[in-house]
Amino acid sequence: MPQRRILHDQVHVWIKPPDIPGPDLHILRSVLDARELGKAGRFRFGIHRSRYITAHGFLRSVLAPYAGRSPEALEFGEAIHGKPYLVAEATPEPVAFNMSHAEDLVVVAVTGNRRVGVDAEPIRAMKDGRLIAARWFSNNEQAILEASPPEERDRMFFRFWTRKEACAKGVGMGTSMNWQAFDTSMRPDASASQGSGNRWWLCDLFVPEGCAGAVAVEGGPSEVRYFTIDRLPSRTSAEWEWKESLPGTATRMESMELNLP
Ligand SMILES: CC(C)(COP(=O)(O)OP(=O)(O)OC[C@H]1O[C@@H](n2cnc3c(N)ncnc32)[C@H](O)[C@@H]1OP(=O)(O)O)[C@@H](O)C(=O)NCCC(=O)NCCS
């Protein structure tokens, strides 16, 4: 399989929009390993099982060309707190990735030899948004949320939520991290207020309408390249027809630098 390359200062973002259904599940299922099949089999509801199989089949089909392997030949390990990684022997060059899937949306971020985290969520009504913000958001984030007009509040909530979760997934700690201790408000004082640690770059993502998303990558500002699909694959998941997509005109996505563990 020809190798897909990534430059050091790039992040590749692969998006399966919610309205593009996956191919027949048996095709995707055929590239999963025993652990993934076991996890898929433990879902109580068929819809959750199908989404899991689609997301993991999609992930393998995205990563395979970077690793120069077929999707089913990829081997994953799991770090403490469960962050998956590609085992080094499987790739000629280091490949780091992270995946987020929510309902029928799947987003995979890929980069080289540095940590990366991604999160994407459909924006939905959050009745208890204020309570969740009080538990997880920084003071600046809470203040901005409180000050935003009611019709904007859910969008703002998910903007902050996905930014923070991208950071927490990048570090690999997920919800075990102290989310209030870092500020993703992108206020001018936010970067300066961050504590010591490693340098990270956080960027909002151009995701399908009605969703919010963000990517966090170790190091400085990076070029984000987007890839998506608009039709079903015919045979195996490795043959999904990707196209590089340029974010729409209105999109100079917001970004910031911050320090994280
Ligand atoms: C993992 C976690 C970040 C998932 O977030 P989410 O919004 O529900 O789901 P997303 O779709 O964005 O991400 C899920 C994917 O992230 C990846 N992932 C799993 N653990 C991860 C971690 N610690 N860091 C980064 N990525 C992780 C996996 O690919 C996972 O896909 P899978 O669940 O289908 O295997 C969240 O559950 C968490 O914080 N877990 C922390 C683990 C932990 O310490 N738990 C303590 C007991 S509660």
The ligand as a MOL file (V3000), in Angstrom:
LIG
                    3D

  0  0  0     0  0            999 V3000
M  V30 BEGIN CTAB
M  V30 COUNTS 48 50 0 0 0
M  V30 BEGIN ATOM
M  V30 1 C -11.8930 8.6320 26.7470 0
M  V30 2 C -12.7540 9.8270 26.8980 0
M  V30 3 C -11.9050 11.0340 26.7090 0
M  V30 4 C -13.8320 9.6780 25.8100 0
M  V30 5 O -14.4830 10.8440 25.5030 0
M  V30 6 P -15.8750 10.8800 24.7040 0
M  V30 7 O -16.2220 12.2890 24.4400 0
M  V30 8 O -16.8610 10.0480 25.4110 0
M  V30 9 O -15.6220 10.1240 23.3610 0
M  V30 10 P -14.8490 10.5060 22.0370 0
M  V30 11 O -15.6430 9.9240 20.9510 0
M  V30 12 O -14.4620 11.9350 21.9160 0
M  V30 13 O -13.4920 9.6870 22.1970 0
M  V30 14 C -13.5060 8.3170 22.2830 0
M  V30 15 C -12.2380 7.7750 21.6680 0
M  V30 16 O -11.0870 8.4270 22.2200 0
M  V30 17 C -10.0280 7.4910 22.3170 0
M  V30 18 N -9.6230 7.4360 23.7400 0
M  V30 19 C -9.9600 6.5550 24.7140 0
M  V30 20 N -9.3470 6.8950 25.8740 0
M  V30 21 C -8.6370 8.0130 25.6300 0
M  V30 22 C -7.8030 8.8440 26.4290 0
M  V30 23 N -7.5770 8.5930 27.7200 0
M  V30 24 N -7.2290 9.9090 25.8580 0
M  V30 25 C -7.4340 10.1820 24.5570 0
M  V30 26 N -8.2210 9.4420 23.7510 0
M  V30 27 C -8.8150 8.3670 24.2770 0
M  V30 28 C -10.5540 6.1620 21.8000 0
M  V30 29 O -10.2290 6.0770 20.4280 0
M  V30 30 C -12.0460 6.3220 21.9820 0
M  V30 31 O -12.7930 5.5600 21.0700 0
M  V30 32 P -13.6030 4.2430 21.6050 0
M  V30 33 O -14.2750 4.6390 22.8730 0
M  V30 34 O -14.5450 3.9190 20.5210 0
M  V30 35 O -12.5420 3.2060 21.8090 0
M  V30 36 C -13.4350 9.9000 28.2740 0
M  V30 37 O -14.2460 8.7900 28.4360 0
M  V30 38 C -12.4320 9.9400 29.3860 0
M  V30 39 O -12.0640 10.9920 29.8310 0
M  V30 40 N -11.9170 8.8360 29.8860 0
M  V30 41 C -10.8510 8.9140 30.8620 0
M  V30 42 C -10.4870 7.5640 31.2250 0
M  V30 43 C -10.4000 7.4720 32.6960 0
M  V30 44 O -9.4220 7.8730 33.2940 0
M  V30 45 N -11.4360 6.9570 33.2990 0
M  V30 46 C -11.4620 6.8460 34.6820 0
M  V30 47 C -12.6610 6.0840 35.1260 0
M  V30 48 S -14.1200 7.0430 34.8370 0
M  V30 END ATOM
M  V30 BEGIN BOND
M  V30 1 1 1 2
M  V30 2 1 2 3
M  V30 3 1 2 4
M  V30 4 1 2 36
M  V30 5 1 4 5
M  V30 6 1 5 6
M  V30 7 2 6 7
M  V30 8 1 6 8
M  V30 9 1 6 9
M  V30 10 1 9 10
M  V30 11 2 10 11
M  V30 12 1 10 12
M  V30 13 1 10 13
M  V30 14 1 13 14
M  V30 15 1 14 15
M  V30 16 1 15 16
M  V30 17 1 15 30
M  V30 18 1 16 17
M  V30 19 1 17 18
M  V30 20 1 17 28
M  V30 21 1 18 19
M  V30 22 1 18 27
M  V30 23 2 19 20
M  V30 24 1 20 21
M  V30 25 1 21 22
M  V30 26 2 21 27
M  V30 27 1 22 23
M  V30 28 2 22 24
M  V30 29 1 24 25
M  V30 30 2 25 26
M  V30 31 1 26 27
M  V30 32 1 28 29
M  V30 33 1 28 30
M  V30 34 1 30 31
M  V30 35 1 31 32
M  V30 36 2 32 33
M  V30 37 1 32 34
M  V30 38 1 32 35
M  V30 39 1 36 37
M  V30 40 1 36 38
M  V30 41 2 38 39
M  V30 42 1 38 40
M  V30 43 1 40 41
M  V30 44 1 41 42
M  V30 45 1 42 43
M  V30 46 2 43 44
M  V30 47 1 43 45
M  V30 48 1 45 46
M  V30 49 1 46 47
M  V30 50 1 47 48
M  V30 END BOND
M  V30 END CTAB
M  END
